[in-house]
Amino acid sequence: MNDSLAIWVAGARPRTLPAAVAPILAGCASAAALGHVNWLIALLCLLVALALQVGVNYANDYSDGMRGTDDDRVGPVRLVASGLASAKAVKTAAFISFGIGALAGLGVVALSGQWWLLAVGALCILAAWFYTGGSKPYGYLGLGELMVFVFFGLVATVGTTYVIAGQAPLHAWIAGTSVGALASAILVANNLRDIETDRSSGKMTLPARLGDRGSRIFYACLCALAAAGIVVFAALTGWTALIALLAVLLLIDPLRRVLGGANGPRLIPVIQSTGFAEIGVGLGLLVGVYLG
């Protein structure tokens, strides 16, 4: 991989991509529990989710870089703040990603016949941009974790189930709660690492508002919510879905680090491990339904 491509891949923040994959797997699990399978629509839903995740990462890089809030941070490379790419190029990359997601979403709508979902797709793109974009980004107001839970948890999971099965059953909302909780936990870990620099730059994320101790407790609660959701999902669809609890074991080390007071670079593995756990939950639910 040449240096230029490697820089753009790093700027896309691959460690966050599980937050896009897991809800699609969970949505397919709920659809399969209803007896419906459509792998073409599922793949298009996955493309939508991945494109939006990459788009929001580039948009975040652009907006934070322009505001100067990425000038002193630990973690993934920041393209604008580090000078590795121009602000215009990063903004263009964000819009291209959103465009790819929109085209894939159009395919989903055309195949499912649910044209009203175009409005939901537009809302998803707006939410992705205004996370750190615009004059009053909601990510700076402490609403980032909530919006991640809604869009990369409930909307992505229930939406996938709906376009495949034509229904939005309770177990789809529960599955969305499990993966959404872990998607939010990824963001909590990321923002926990940057509390002080965020506060000094005026970026009042939820961890910046909760403080160090409160954020660590909140992370643990999100992990517990994900596990509880698996149990409820299994109760509604079949107990073989409890196989997804194996993925929760991947949270042992992250919880030890978070509750043990790890900070700075020591929190970076937490983000990756939580992401793997989230994918494991989504895949476990899908495998569990098929085994049942």
C-alpha positions, 0 to 999 in steps of 0.5 A, spaced: 500 500 500 503 506 498 503 512 503 498 516 500 493 510 500 495 508 507 494 515 509 487 516 507 485 509 510 488 511 516 483 517 516 477 513 515 478 510 522 478 503 520 477 501 528 470 504 528 467 500 522 464 495 526 459 500 528 457 499 521 457 492 520 454 489 527 447 492 526 446 490 519 448 483 521 443 484 527 438 486 522 439 480 518 438 476 524 431 479 526 429 478 519 431 471 519 427 469 525 421 472 521 423 467 515 426 472 511 433 472 507 435 477 502 442 477 501 442 483 496 439 487 500 443 486 506 449 487 502 446 494 500 445 495 507 452 494 509 454 498 503 450 504 506 452 503 513 460 503 511 459 509 507 456 513 512 461 511 517 467 513 513 463 519 511 462 521 518 469 520 520 472 524 514 467 529 516 469 529 523 476 530 521 474 536 517 470 539 522 474 538 528 481 540 524 478 547 522 476 548 529 482 546 531 480 541 536 484 536 533 491 539 534 493 535 541 489 529 541 491 521 542 489 516 537 488 515 530 491 520 525 487 526 523 488 528 516 487 536 517 490 537 523 496 534 521 497 537 515 497 530 511 491 532 507 488 539 505 481 541 508 478 541 502 480 534 500 477 531 506 471 535 506 470 532 498 472 525 501 466 525 506 461 528 501 463 522 496 462 517 502 455 520 503 454 520 495 456 512 495 451 511 501 446 515 498 446 511 491 446 504 495 440 506 499 437 508 493 438 501 491 435 498 497 429 503 497 428 500 489 428 493 491 424 493 497 419 498 494 419 502 501 420 509 498 419 513 504 425 511 507 429 516 502 427 521 508 430 516 513 436 516 509 437 523 508 436 524 515 442 519 516 446 523 512 444 530 515 446 527 522 452 524 520 455 531 517 452 535 523 455 531 528 461 536 528 459 540 522 455 546 522 455 552 527 452 548 533 454 541 532 451 536 537 457 532 538 460 538 542 453 538 546 454 531 549 449 528 544 454 524 540 453 517 544 445 518 544 445 519 536 450 513 535 445 509 539 439 511 535 442 511 528 448 505 528 443 501 533 436 502 532 435 505 525 440 501 522 438 494 525 431 495 525 431 498 518 435 492 515 430 488 518 424 492 515 427 492 508 428 485 508 422 482 512 417 488 511 416 488 519 419 491 525 418 486 530 420 487 538 426 483 537 429 487 532 429 493 536 432 489 542 438 487 537 439 494 535 439 496 543 445 491 544 449 493 538 447 500 539 450 500 546 456 497 544 457 502 538 456 508 543 461 504 548 466 505 542 465 513 542 465 513 550 472 510 550 474 514 544 472 521 548 474 518 555 481 518 552 480 526 550 476 529 556 481 534 558 483 536 550 476 536 549 474 541 555 480 545 553 477 546 546 470 547 548 468 540 545 463 538 551 462 531 549 458 526 554 464 524 557 467 531 558 460 532 562 460 526 566 467 526 568 472 521 568 469 516 573 462 517 571 464 516 564 467 509 566 461 507 569 457 509 563 461 504 559 460 499 563 453 500 563 453 500 556 456 493 556 451 490 561 445 493 556 448 489 550 449 483 554 442 484 557 439 485 550 442 478 547 438 475 553 432 478 551 433 477 544 434 470 545 427 469 549 424 472 543 427 468 537 430 462 540 435 460 546 440 458 541 441 466 540 445 466 546 451 464 542 452 471 542 454 472 549 460 469 547 462 475 544 461 479 551 467 475 553 471 480 548 469 485 553 473 483 559 479 486 557 476 493 555 472 493 562 478 491 566 482 497 562 476 502 563 474 500 570 482 500 572 483 507 570 487 506 564 487 513 560 491 516 554 494 511 549 492 505 554 485 506 552 486 505 544 485 497 545 479 498 548 476 501 542 478 496 538 476 490 542 469 493 543 468 494 536 470 486 535 465 485 541 460 488 537 461 485 531 461 478 535 454 480 538 451 481 531 454 475 528 452 471 534 445 473 533 445 471 526 448 464 527 444 463 533 438 464 529 440 459 523 442 454 528 435 455 531 
